[in-house]
C-alpha cells in the first residue's frame, strides 16, 4: 500500500495517479462527506491517524479465515501463502471486486468492517491495510503494482535504477513472506531487461548489483538467467561475477534442482563456471569454489551439490559434441568407431596373439581361417558393445580338430582384439575449452572420498554420447576418474566399473584391451581386475566372464609378469573354468614363463594334491569344530586327512568368517552346514552358492548376512531347510527365495523383517 501515516490529521498528503491508494488519510470532516455508512468502531487511533476511502484501485487481497485469537500467531509466522490481484471499487454500501472470485467473491459491506488499521508488528514498516470483519481479516497491499507500472515504461535509466533499488529495499524490509513480495521484483526486472537490449555494460552491472540482495534467497527467473549468462560470456573477469553470482550459484547447487524444468538455471551455472575458468589460475578458482561447498569436514553437508554439479558437467560435455550429434554426416557412426574406421583407412586386421608353439597342421589351418574369423563385427545401435561373429563352417572345422569340444577354438580364446582406433574429432576452440573445464571438474569431484560412491553411481550407465567415447582427448582425460574408482576399496564404488545390466558395456569393458578407450596396453584393466577380484567378485561368474571375453588380455598381461593376471589364470585352472585341453596347456605355459607365475602354479599344484587327498573317499561323515575356532583352525583340520565322506559340518559358535568358504567348497559330499553365531557373511554365501549346489541344510542364525548375500542362495535348488533367524533378511528377499527354491520345506525367519 502507498500510505505514510503521520501523527496528525493535517499532514500534506500527496499522491501521483499511478500509485493512488485505495485508502488515504483524511480528517473527521472529510469522512462525513463520504457516502459510506460509518464502521462499528471509530477509525480514530491513539496516534490521531484517520483514513478515507478513495474511489477505486488495483489491490492485492489476502483473507485469513481464522478467529481473531489466532491472528497474532499467524502474523508472527510472517508467511501468508496466497495473495490474489483484484481491481476493487467502492460502491455506496460495500467494497467490491471487478472480478468477483476467490477471496473477493462476495463484496465486503462497510457495516461489517469492525476495524481498519495499518498492519505492523515488531517495529516493521507499514505496508498492508488490515480490515477486521466477523470471522476473519482482510489484508490489502498495493506496493508492487506501483513499480510494475513505473518500470514498464522506462525513461531515464538513472531514474529506473533508483526505482529498482527502492523496489528491492521494499521487498527486503517488508515483514510479509510471499512471492508477490520477494519473487515479483525479480520478475519485474527480468521483463524490463528482456524488453530493453540497448543497455550499456555499466547499466548491466548497476542493475545486477541493485537486485543482488534479492538473489540470496530466490532463484532468478529464466529471462534474468539469460541476462546473467550474457554477462558471464561478455565480461567473465568482472567483479560482479565473483561477488554477486557466486552466492547465487551456490544456492542453486545446494538446493533440490530439476534442471529439466529449469534449463536456464543449469545454463547460468555452466556459464558462471566457465567465467571462473577465465580468471587467472582459473581451475584453481573453480577448485576453491567446489571446495567451499563441500564443507570443512570430510562429509559434505549438502547432498544435492554433487548430483547438480554432475548434471551441469554432463550437459556441458554433451554440448561440445552437439554439432557431431546433430549432423551424423560429420560424425563417425558407431560401427566406424568400433572398427577403427577400417573402411576409410583400409587397415588390415592385426594377427592373433600367439603364445605357444603349435603343430604345423594347426598353423596351416589358422592361416586359412584367420581372414574369415576376424572380418565381421556386429555393433548394436544404442550401446557401445561389440561381438566377434565367427564363421560357422570354420568353427566346425576347428572344433573337430580339438575333439568336438564345445569350448571356443584355442586361437579364438587367445586372440587379443586390436585396440579400436578413435576417430579424429576436431572440436572448435570454444568447445575444446568447455570440454577441458568440465572434465577437469569431474576429476576434482572424484578426489573427494565422500563424493566418490555417488559419483561412481551417476557415471556407471556411461551417460556420455558415443562421439565423446570415440574422442581420444576425452577418454584420456576421463581415465583419471575411472582410475580413482578402480583404486577405491569400497565395493559400492569399484562395482560401478561393471555394466548396469548384462549385455551392455561398462567402464570395465571400455578401458580393457580391445576396448574403445584403451590406450595403455591394459594397465588400467589390470588395476580394475585386481580390485574386483579382491572383493566379492572372486566368484565363478566373474571368472567365467573373463574367460569368455578377456582371456587373451589376461594371458598377455600374465606373460608380462602381472601378478593379478597370474592369480586369475591359476583360479581358472583351480575352479575348472577352462575345459578346453589346449587352452589349459596354453595357460600353464604362460604361467611357467615368469618367476611369479611359476611360483603360483607350483602352489596351485600343491593345493590340488591336497584337494584330491581331501576329497578322497573316507574320513568322518559328521564333524563339529570346537567353540572359538578360527579360519586357520578349520584349514589346518581339513588339511590333516581325507574328508570325501563328510556330509554334516558344524561351525556353530566359532569365529570363522567368509574366508573359510574357500575350504568349504572343496567338500564334495557336504549336505548340511551349521554356521550359527559365526562371522560368516555375504561374500562367503556367494561362493557357497556357486560351488555347493547340492547343499540341503543351511543354518545362518545370528550371522551378519544381508539381502545381498541371501539372494545368491536362490541358485541352491537342493536346499530344503534354511535358518535365517536374527539376520538382516527383508520381506521381499524372503518372498523371492520361496519362489526360487521349490524344495524349501523348513524355514526359520524369526526376529527378521520377514517375521
MIPA-965613 format. One record per residue (C-alpha): residue number from 0; residue in one letter; x, y, z. Coordinates in steps of 0.5 Angstrom, whole numbers. Example, Ala and Ser with C-alpha at 12.3 -4.5 7.8 and 13.67 -1.06 7.14 Angstrom:
BEGIN
PT     i   aa      c1      c2      c3
PT     0    a      25      -9      16
PT     1    s      27      -2      14
This chain:
BEGIN
PT     i   aa      c1      c2      c3
PT     0    x       0       0       0
PT     1    x       2       7      -1
PT     2    x       1      10       6
PT     3    x       5      14      10
PT     4    x       2      15      17
PT     5    x       3      21      21
PT     6    x       2      23      28
PT     7    x      -3      29      26
PT     8    x      -9      29      21
PT     9    x      -6      36      18
PT    10    x      -1      33      14
PT    11    x       1      35       7
PT    12    x      -2      28       3
PT    13    x       1      28      -4
PT    14    x      -1      22      -9
PT    15    x       1      21     -16
PT    16    x      -4      18     -20
PT    17    x      -1      11     -22
PT    18    x       0      10     -14
PT    19    x      -6      13     -12
PT    20    x      -8       8      -6
PT    21    x     -15       5      -4
PT    22    x     -15       9       3
PT    23    x     -12      15       4
PT    24    x     -11      20      11
PT    25    x     -17      24      12
PT    26    x     -20      29      17
PT    27    x     -26      28      21
PT    28    x     -30      33      17
PT    29    x     -28      30      10
PT    30    x     -30      23      13
PT    31    x     -37      26      14
PT    32    x     -37      27       6
PT    33    x     -37      20       4
PT    34    x     -43      16       2
PT    35    x     -41      10       6
PT    36    x     -44       8      13
PT    37    x     -40       9      19
PT    38    x     -36       3      22
PT    39    x     -38       0      28
PT    40    x     -31       2      31
PT    41    x     -29       9      30
PT    42    x     -23      10      26
PT    43    x     -19      14      30
PT    44    x     -13      11      33
PT    45    x      -9      13      39
PT    46    x      -4      17      35
PT    47    x      -9      21      32
PT    48    x      -9      18      25
PT    49    x     -15      18      20
PT    50    x     -17      15      14
PT    51    x     -21      16       8
PT    52    x     -24      11       2
PT    53    x     -22      13      -5
PT    54    x     -26      11     -11
PT    55    x     -22       5     -13
PT    56    x     -15       2     -15
PT    57    x     -11      -4     -16
PT    58    x     -10      -8     -10
PT    59    x      -8     -15      -8
PT    60    x     -12     -18      -3
PT    61    x     -11     -24       3
PT    62    x     -16     -26       7
PT    63    x     -15     -30      14
PT    64    x     -21     -34      16
PT    65    x     -19     -35      23
PT    66    x     -22     -33      29
PT    67    x     -18     -26      32
PT    68    x     -15     -30      37
PT    69    x     -10     -34      32
PT    70    x      -9     -28      28
PT    71    x      -3     -26      32
PT    72    x       0     -33      32
PT    73    x      -1     -33      24
PT    74    x       2     -26      23
PT    75    x       8     -28      28
PT    76    x      10     -33      23
PT    77    x      11     -28      17
PT    78    x       8     -32      12
PT    79    x       2     -31       8
PT    80    x       1     -36       3
PT    81    x      -4     -33      -2
PT    82    x      -5     -26      -5
PT    83    x     -10     -25     -10
PT    84    x     -10     -19     -15
PT    85    x     -17     -15     -15
PT    86    x     -19      -9     -18
PT    87    x     -23      -6     -12
PT    88    x     -29      -1     -13
PT    89    x     -32       3      -7
PT    90    x     -40       2      -8
PT    91    x     -45       6      -4
PT    92    x     -45       1       1
PT    93    x     -39      -4       0
PT    94    x     -32      -6      -3
PT    95    x     -33     -10      -9
PT    96    x     -28     -13     -14
PT    97    x     -29     -12     -21
PT    98    x     -27     -20     -22
PT    99    x     -32     -23     -16
PT   100    x     -28     -29     -15
PT   101    x     -23     -32      -9
PT   102    x     -23     -28      -3
PT   103    x     -27     -23      -6
PT   104    x     -32     -27      -9
PT   105    x     -37     -23      -4
PT   106    x     -37     -16      -3
PT   107    x     -35     -13       4
PT   108    x     -40      -9       7
PT   109    x     -38      -2      10
PT   110    x     -42      -4      16
PT   111    x     -39     -11      17
PT   112    x     -32      -8      18
PT   113    x     -30      -7      25
PT   114    x     -24      -4      25
PT   115    x     -19      -1      20
PT   116    x     -11       0      21
PT   117    x      -4      -1      18
PT   118    x      -1      -7      19
PT   119    x       5      -7      24
PT   120    x       9     -12      28
PT   121    x      16     -12      31
PT   122    x      17      -5      29
PT   123    x      16      -7      22
PT   124    x      14      -1      16
PT   125    x       7      -1      15
PT   126    x       6      -4       8
PT   127    x      -1      -7       9
PT   128    x      -8      -5      11
PT   129    x     -12      -9      16
PT   130    x     -20     -10      15
PT   131    x     -23     -13      21
PT   132    x     -29     -17      19
PT   133    x     -33     -22      23
PT   134    x     -30     -29      23
PT   135    x     -23     -26      20
PT   136    x     -19     -21      17
PT   137    x     -18     -18      10
PT   138    x     -11     -15       8
PT   139    x     -10     -10       3
PT   140    x      -3      -8       0
PT   141    x      -1      -5      -7
PT   142    x       6      -3      -7
PT   143    x       8      -8     -12
PT   144    x       3      -5     -17
PT   145    x       6       2     -17
PT   146    x      13      -1     -19
PT   147    x      10      -5     -25
PT   148    x       7       1     -28
PT   149    x      13       5     -27
PT   150    x      18       0     -30
PT   151    x      14      -2     -35
PT   152    x      15       5     -39
PT   153    x      22       7     -37
PT   154    x      25      14     -39
PT   155    x      32      16     -36
PT   156    x      36      10     -33
PT   157    x      38      13     -27
PT   158    x      31      14     -25
PT   159    x      30       7     -27
PT   160    x      36       5     -23
PT   161    x      33       9     -17
PT   162    x      26       6     -17
PT   163    x      29      -1     -18
PT   164    x      33       0     -11
PT   165    x      27       2      -8
PT   166    x      23      -4     -10
PT   167    x      29      -8      -7
PT   168    x      29      -4      -1
PT   169    x      21      -5       0
PT   170    x      22     -13      -1
PT   171    x      28     -13       4
PT   172    x      24      -9       9
PT   173    x      17     -12       8
PT   174    x      15     -17      14
PT   175    x      11     -21       9
PT   176    x      14     -27       6
PT   177    x      10     -28       0
PT   178    x      12     -29      -8
PT   179    x       9     -22      -9
PT   180    x      14     -19      -4
PT   181    x      20     -23      -6
PT   182    x      20     -26     -13
PT   183    x      16     -21     -16
PT   184    x      21     -15     -16
PT   185    x      26     -20     -20
PT   186    x      20     -22     -25
PT   187    x      19     -14     -26
PT   188    x      27     -13     -27
PT   189    x      27     -19     -31
PT   190    x      22     -17     -36
PT   191    x      25     -10     -36
PT   192    x      32     -13     -38
PT   193    x      29     -17     -44
PT   194    x      25     -11     -47
PT   195    x      31      -7     -47
PT   196    x      37     -10     -50
PT   197    x      41      -3     -51
PT   198    x      44      -2     -44
PT   199    x      51      -1     -43
PT   200    x      56      -5     -39
PT   201    x      55       0     -34
PT   202    x      48      -1     -33
PT   203    x      48      -8     -33
PT   204    x      53      -8     -27
PT   205    x      49      -3     -24
PT   206    x      42      -7     -24
PT   207    x      46     -13     -22
PT   208    x      49     -10     -16
PT   209    x      42      -7     -14
PT   210    x      38     -14     -15
PT   211    x      44     -18     -11
PT   212    x      40     -18      -4
PT   213    x      34     -21      -7
PT   214    x      38     -27     -10
PT   215    x      41     -29      -4
PT   216    x      34     -33      -2
PT   217    x      31     -33      -9
PT   218    x      33     -36     -16
PT   219    x      33     -32     -22
PT   220    x      27     -32     -27
PT   221    x      29     -35     -34
PT   222    x      30     -28     -37
PT   223    x      34     -26     -32
PT   224    x      38     -32     -32
PT   225    x      39     -31     -40
PT   226    x      42     -24     -38
PT   227    x      47     -27     -33
PT   228    x      49     -32     -38
PT   229    x      51     -26     -43
PT   230    x      54     -22     -37
PT   231    x      59     -28     -36
PT   232    x      60     -29     -43
PT   233    x      62     -22     -45
PT   234    x      65     -20     -38
PT   235    x      68     -26     -35
PT   236    x      73     -22     -31
PT   237    x      68     -17     -28
PT   238    x      68     -17     -20
PT   239    x      60     -18     -21
PT   240    x      61     -25     -23
PT   241    x      65     -26     -17
PT   242    x      62     -22     -12
PT   243    x      54     -23     -14
PT   244    x      54     -29     -18
PT   245    x      58     -34     -13
PT   246    x      53     -34      -7
PT   247    x      47     -35     -13
PT   248    x      50     -41     -16
PT   249    x      52     -44      -9
PT   250    x      45     -43      -7
PT   251    x      42     -46     -14
PT   252    x      47     -52     -13
PT   253    x      45     -53      -6
PT   254    x      38     -54      -7
PT   255    x      34     -60     -10
PT   256    x      34     -58     -17
PT   257    x      31     -60     -23
PT   258    x      35     -58     -29
PT   259    x      30     -61     -34
PT   260    x      25     -56     -32
PT   261    x      29     -50     -30
PT   262    x      35     -51     -36
PT   263    x      37     -44     -36
PT   264    x      39     -44     -29
PT   265    x      43     -50     -31
PT   266    x      46     -46     -37
PT   267    x      47     -40     -32
PT   268    x      51     -45     -27
PT   269    x      55     -47     -33
PT   270    x      57     -40     -36
PT   271    x      59     -38     -29
PT   272    x      64     -44     -28
PT   273    x      67     -42     -35
PT   274    x      67     -35     -33
PT   275    x      71     -37     -27
PT   276    x      76     -41     -31
PT   277    x      78     -35     -35
PT   278    x      81     -32     -29
PT   279    x      88     -32     -27
PT   280    x      89     -39     -25
PT   281    x      82     -41     -27
PT   282    x      82     -48     -25
PT   283    x      85     -46     -18
PT   284    x      79     -41     -17
PT   285    x      74     -47     -19
PT   286    x      77     -52     -15
PT   287    x      76     -47      -9
PT   288    x      69     -46     -11
PT   289    x      68     -53     -11
PT   290    x      71     -54      -4
PT   291    x      68     -48      -1
PT   292    x      61     -52      -2
PT   293    x      64     -59       1
PT   294    x      64     -56       8
PT   295    x      70     -56      13
PT   296    x      69     -63      15
PT   297    x      70     -70      11
PT   298    x      63     -71      10
PT   299    x      59     -66       5
PT   300    x      54     -62       9
PT   301    x      50     -61       2
PT   302    x      47     -68      -1
PT   303    x      45     -64      -7
PT   304    x      51     -61      -9
PT   305    x      54     -67     -13
PT   306    x      49     -69     -17
PT   307    x      47     -62     -19
PT   308    x      55     -61     -21
PT   309    x      55     -67     -25
PT   310    x      48     -65     -29
PT   311    x      52     -59     -31
PT   312    x      58     -62     -33
PT   313    x      54     -68     -37
PT   314    x      50     -62     -40
PT   315    x      57     -58     -42
PT   316    x      60     -64     -45
PT   317    x      54     -66     -49
PT   318    x      54     -59     -52
PT   319    x      62     -60     -54
PT   320    x      59     -66     -59
PT   321    x      53     -63     -61
PT   322    x      55     -61     -68
PT   323    x      57     -68     -69
PT   324    x      51     -71     -66
PT   325    x      46     -67     -70
PT   326    x      50     -68     -76
PT   327    x      51     -75     -77
PT   328    x      55     -74     -84
PT   329    x      60     -70     -80
PT   330    x      61     -75     -74
PT   331    x      63     -83     -74
PT   332    x      58     -88     -74
PT   333    x      58     -93     -68
PT   334    x      61     -98     -73
PT   335    x      66     -94     -76
PT   336    x      68     -92     -68
PT   337    x      69    -100     -66
PT   338    x      72    -102     -73
PT   339    x      77     -96     -72
PT   340    x      75     -93     -79
PT   341    x      78     -99     -83
PT   342    x      73     -97     -89
PT   343    x      77     -91     -89
PT   344    x      84     -93     -87
PT   345    x      84    -100     -91
PT   346    x      87    -102     -85
PT   347    x      89    -110     -85
PT   348    x      87    -113     -78
PT   349    x      93    -115     -73
PT   350    x      95    -122     -73
PT   351    x      92    -126     -67
PT   352    x      97    -127     -61
PT   353    x     101    -133     -61
PT   354    x     104    -135     -54
PT   355    x     105    -143     -56
PT   356    x     109    -147     -61
PT   357    x     103    -151     -64
PT   358    x     103    -156     -69
PT   359    x     104    -155     -77
PT   360    x      97    -157     -78
PT   361    x      94    -152     -73
PT   362    x      98    -147     -76
PT   363    x      96    -148     -83
PT   364    x      89    -148     -81
PT   365    x      90    -142     -78
PT   366    x      93    -138     -84
PT   367    x      87    -141     -88
PT   368    x      82    -138     -83
PT   369    x      84    -132     -80
PT   370    x      81    -127     -85
PT   371    x      74    -131     -84
PT   372    x      75    -130     -77
PT   373    x      77    -123     -76
PT   374    x      73    -120     -81
PT   375    x      66    -119     -79
PT   376    x      64    -114     -73
PT   377    x      57    -113     -70
PT   378    x      55    -107     -67
PT   379    x      49    -105     -63
PT   380    x      46     -98     -65
PT   381    x      45     -96     -58
PT   382    x      50     -99     -54
PT   383    x      58     -99     -54
PT   384    x      58    -106     -55
PT   385    x      62    -111     -60
PT   386    x      61    -118     -61
PT   387    x      66    -122     -66
PT   388    x      62    -126     -71
PT   389    x      65    -133     -72
PT   390    x      64    -137     -79
PT   391    x      60    -143     -77
PT   392    x      64    -147     -82
PT   393    x      71    -145     -80
PT   394    x      68    -146     -73
PT   395    x      66    -154     -74
PT   396    x      73    -155     -77
PT   397    x      77    -152     -72
PT   398    x      73    -155     -66
PT   399    x      73    -162     -70
PT   400    x      81    -161     -69
PT   401    x      80    -161     -62
PT   402    x      76    -167     -60
PT   403    x      69    -164     -62
PT   404    x      70    -160     -55
PT   405    x      64    -155     -54
PT   406    x      69    -149     -52
PT   407    x      71    -144     -57
PT   408    x      77    -145     -61
PT   409    x      84    -144     -58
PT   410    x      86    -138     -62
PT   411    x      79    -135     -61
PT   412    x      80    -135     -54
PT   413    x      87    -132     -54
PT   414    x      86    -127     -59
PT   415    x      87    -120     -57
PT   416    x      83    -115     -61
PT   417    x      86    -110     -64
PT   418    x      85    -103     -60
PT   419    x      80     -99     -63
PT   420    x      83     -93     -66
PT   421    x      79     -87     -64
PT   422    x      76     -82     -69
PT   423    x      80     -76     -71
PT   424    x      75     -71     -68
PT   425    x      77     -64     -68
PT   426    x      73     -59     -63
PT   427    x      72     -52     -64
PT   428    x      77     -47     -60
PT   429    x      71     -46     -55
PT   430    x      68     -53     -55
PT   431    x      75     -55     -53
PT   432    x      76     -50     -47
PT   433    x      69     -52     -45
PT   434    x      71     -60     -45
PT   435    x      77     -59     -41
PT   436    x      74     -55     -36
PT   437    x      68     -60     -34
PT   438    x      73     -66     -35
PT   439    x      77     -63     -30
PT   440    x      71     -61     -25
PT   441    x      70     -69     -26
PT   442    x      77     -70     -24
PT   443    x      76     -66     -18
PT   444    x      70     -69     -16
PT   445    x      73     -76     -16
PT   446    x      78     -74     -11
PT   447    x      73     -73      -5
PT   448    x      72     -79      -1
PT   449    x      65     -78       1
PT   450    x      63     -76      -6
PT   451    x      66     -82     -10
PT   452    x      61     -87      -9
PT   453    x      55     -82     -11
PT   454    x      60     -80     -17
PT   455    x      61     -87     -19
PT   456    x      54     -89     -19
PT   457    x      52     -83     -23
PT   458    x      57     -85     -28
PT   459    x      56     -92     -28
PT   460    x      51     -92     -34
PT   461    x      56     -88     -38
PT   462    x      52     -82     -39
PT   463    x      56     -79     -45
PT   464    x      55     -79     -52
PT   465    x      59     -84     -57
PT   466    x      62     -79     -60
PT   467    x      65     -77     -54
PT   468    x      68     -84     -52
PT   469    x      71     -84     -59
PT   470    x      75     -78     -58
PT   471    x      82     -79     -55
PT   472    x      83     -73     -51
PT   473    x      76     -74     -47
PT   474    x      77     -81     -46
PT   475    x      85     -80     -44
PT   476    x      83     -74     -39
PT   477    x      77     -78     -36
PT   478    x      81     -84     -35
PT   479    x      84     -81     -28
PT   480    x      77     -81     -26
PT   481    x      76     -89     -27
PT   482    x      83     -90     -24
PT   483    x      80     -87     -18
PT   484    x      74     -91     -18
PT   485    x      79     -97     -19
PT   486    x      83     -95     -13
PT   487    x      78     -95      -8
PT   488    x      77    -101      -4
PT   489    x      69    -100      -2
PT   490    x      65    -104      -6
PT   491    x      60     -99      -8
PT   492    x      65     -95     -11
PT   493    x      69    -100     -15
PT   494    x      63    -105     -17
PT   495    x      61     -99     -21
PT   496    x      66    -100     -26
PT   497    x      62    -106     -29
PT   498    x      56    -105     -33
PT   499    x      49    -104     -30
PT   500    x      46    -109     -34
PT   501    x      48    -116     -38
PT   502    x      50    -114     -45
PT   503    x      52    -107     -44
PT   504    x      59    -105     -44
PT   505    x      61    -101     -37
PT   506    x      68     -98     -36
PT   507    x      71    -104     -35
PT   508    x      70    -106     -42
PT   509    x      71     -99     -45
PT   510    x      78     -99     -42
PT   511    x      80    -106     -42
PT   512    x      85    -108     -48
PT   513    x      81    -108     -54
PT   514    x      76    -103     -51
PT   515    x      75     -96     -55
PT   516    x      78     -92     -49
PT   517    x      84     -97     -48
PT   518    x      91     -93     -49
PT   519    x      96     -96     -44
PT   520    x      96    -104     -46
PT   521    x      92    -106     -40
PT   522    x      95    -102     -34
PT   523    x      88    -100     -32
PT   524    x      85    -106     -34
PT   525    x      90    -110     -29
PT   526    x      88    -105     -24
PT   527    x      81    -106     -25
PT   528    x      81    -113     -24
PT   529    x      85    -113     -18
PT   530    x      80    -109     -14
PT   531    x      74    -113     -17
PT   532    x      78    -120     -15
PT   533    x      79    -117      -8
PT   534    x      72    -116      -7
PT   535    x      66    -120      -7
PT   536    x      67    -121     -15
PT   537    x      72    -127     -13
PT   538    x      67    -132     -16
PT   539    x      66    -137     -22
PT   540    x      61    -132     -25
PT   541    x      67    -126     -26
PT   542    x      72    -131     -28
PT   543    x      67    -134     -33
PT   544    x      66    -127     -36
PT   545    x      74    -126     -36
PT   546    x      75    -133     -39
PT   547    x      70    -132     -45
PT   548    x      71    -124     -46
PT   549    x      78    -122     -44
PT   550    x      82    -129     -44
PT   551    x      87    -126     -49
PT   552    x      89    -120     -45
PT   553    x      89    -123     -38
PT   554    x      94    -128     -41
PT   555    x      98    -123     -45
PT   556    x      99    -119     -38
PT   557    x     101    -125     -34
PT   558    x     106    -126     -39
PT   559    x     109    -119     -38
PT   560    x     109    -121     -30
PT   561    x     103    -118     -28
PT   562    x     101    -122     -21
PT   563    x      94    -120     -21
PT   564    x      93    -124     -28
PT   565    x      97    -129     -26
PT   566    x      93    -130     -20
PT   567    x      87    -130     -25
PT   568    x      90    -136     -29
PT   569    x      91    -140     -23
PT   570    x      84    -139     -21
PT   571    x      81    -141     -27
PT   572    x      85    -148     -27
PT   573    x      83    -149     -20
PT   574    x      76    -148     -21
PT   575    x      76    -152     -28
PT   576    x      73    -145     -31
PT   577    x      77    -148     -38
PT   578    x      75    -154     -40
PT   579    x      79    -154     -47
PT   580    x      85    -158     -46
PT   581    x      90    -154     -51
PT   582    x      87    -147     -47
PT   583    x      89    -150     -41
PT   584    x      96    -152     -43
PT   585    x      97    -145     -46
PT   586    x      95    -142     -39
PT   587    x     100    -147     -36
PT   588    x     106    -145     -41
PT   589    x     104    -138     -40
PT   590    x     105    -139     -32
PT   591    x     111    -142     -33
PT   592    x     114    -137     -37
PT   593    x     115    -132     -31
PT   594    x     118    -133     -24
PT   595    x     112    -130     -20
PT   596    x     107    -135     -25
PT   597    x     112    -141     -24
PT   598    x     112    -140     -16
PT   599    x     104    -139     -16
PT   600    x     103    -145     -21
PT   601    x     107    -149     -16
PT   602    x     103    -147     -10
PT   603    x      97    -149     -14
PT   604    x      99    -156     -16
PT   605    x     101    -157      -8
PT   606    x      93    -155      -7
PT   607    x      91    -159     -12
PT   608    x      94    -165      -9
PT   609    x      92    -163      -2
PT   610    x      85    -162      -5
PT   611    x      85    -169      -8
PT   612    x      87    -172      -2
PT   613    x      82    -168       2
PT   614    x      76    -171      -3
PT   615    x      79    -178      -3
PT   616    x      73    -182       0
PT   617    x      74    -184       7
PT   618    x      74    -180      14
PT   619    x      68    -178      18
PT   620    x      61    -176      16
PT   621    x      60    -171      21
PT   622    x      65    -166      24
PT   623    x      64    -161      29
PT   624    x      69    -155      31
PT   625    x      71    -153      38
PT   626    x      68    -146      40
PT   627    x      72    -140      38
PT   628    x      76    -144      33
PT   629    x      78    -139      27
PT   630    x      79    -140      20
PT   631    x      86    -142      21
PT   632    x      84    -148      25
PT   633    x      79    -150      20
PT   634    x      84    -150      15
PT   635    x      89    -154      19
PT   636    x      84    -159      21
PT   637    x      82    -160      14
PT   638    x      89    -161      11
PT   639    x      90    -167      16
PT   640    x      87    -172      12
PT   641    x      81    -174       7
PT   642    x      74    -172       8
PT   643    x      71    -174       2
PT   644    x      65    -177       6
PT   645    x      64    -171      10
PT   646    x      56    -169      10
PT   647    x      55    -166      16
PT   648    x      59    -160      19
PT   649    x      58    -155      25
PT   650    x      62    -149      26
PT   651    x      57    -146      31
PT   652    x      59    -141      36
PT   653    x      66    -141      32
PT   654    x      70    -135      30
PT   655    x      70    -137      22
PT   656    x      69    -131      17
PT   657    x      67    -131      10
PT   658    x      75    -133       8
PT   659    x      73    -140      10
PT   660    x      69    -141       4
PT   661    x      75    -143       0
PT   662    x      76    -149       4
PT   663    x      68    -151       5
PT   664    x      67    -151      -3
PT   665    x      72    -157      -3
PT   666    x      68    -162       1
PT   667    x      64    -165      -5
PT   668    x      59    -169       0
PT   669    x      57    -164       4
PT   670    x      50    -163       5
PT   671    x      49    -160      12
PT   672    x      53    -154      14
PT   673    x      52    -150      21
PT   674    x      54    -143      21
PT   675    x      50    -141      28
PT   676    x      53    -135      31
PT   677    x      59    -134      27
PT   678    x      62    -128      23
PT   679    x      61    -131      16
PT   680    x      58    -126      11
PT   681    x      55    -124       4
PT   682    x      62    -126       1
PT   683    x      62    -133       3
PT   684    x      55    -134       2
PT   685    x      56    -132      -6
PT   686    x      62    -137      -6
PT   687    x      58    -143      -3
PT   688    x      52    -142      -8
PT   689    x      57    -143     -14
PT   690    x      60    -149     -11
PT   691    x      56    -153      -6
PT   692    x      50    -153     -10
PT   693    x      48    -160      -7
PT   694    x      47    -157       0
PT   695    x      41    -159       3
PT   696    x      41    -156      10
PT   697    x      44    -149      12
PT   698    x      44    -145      19
PT   699    x      45    -138      18
PT   700    x      42    -136      25
PT   701    x      45    -130      28
PT   702    x      50    -129      23
PT   703    x      52    -122      19
PT   704    x      49    -124      13
PT   705    x      44    -119       9
PT   706    x      40    -119       3
PT   707    x      46    -118      -2
PT   708    x      48    -125       0
PT   709    x      42    -129       2
PT   710    x      39    -127      -5
PT   711    x      45    -131      -8
PT   712    x      42    -138      -5
PT   713    x      37    -138     -10
PT   714    x      42    -142     -14
PT   715    x      42    -147      -9
PT   716    x      36    -151     -11
PT   717    x      37    -157      -7
PT   718    x      36    -153       0
PT   719    x      30    -156       4
PT   720    x      32    -153      11
PT   721    x      34    -146      12
PT   722    x      35    -142      18
PT   723    x      36    -134      18
PT   724    x      33    -133      25
PT   725    x      36    -126      27
PT   726    x      39    -124      21
PT   727    x      38    -118      16
PT   728    x      33    -121      12
PT   729    x      28    -117       9
PT   730    x      21    -119       7
PT   731    x      22    -118      -1
PT   732    x      28    -122       0
PT   733    x      24    -128       3
PT   734    x      19    -128      -2
PT   735    x      24    -128      -7
PT   736    x      27    -134      -4
PT   737    x      21    -138      -3
PT   738    x      19    -137     -10
PT   739    x      26    -139     -13
PT   740    x      27    -145      -8
PT   741    x      22    -150     -10
PT   742    x      25    -156      -5
PT   743    x      25    -151       1
PT   744    x      20    -154       7
PT   745    x      23    -151      13
PT   746    x      25    -144      14
PT   747    x      26    -140      20
PT   748    x      25    -132      20
PT   749    x      24    -130      27
PT   750    x      27    -124      29
PT   751    x      27    -121      22
PT   752    x      23    -116      18
PT   753    x      20    -122      14
PT   754    x      17    -125      21
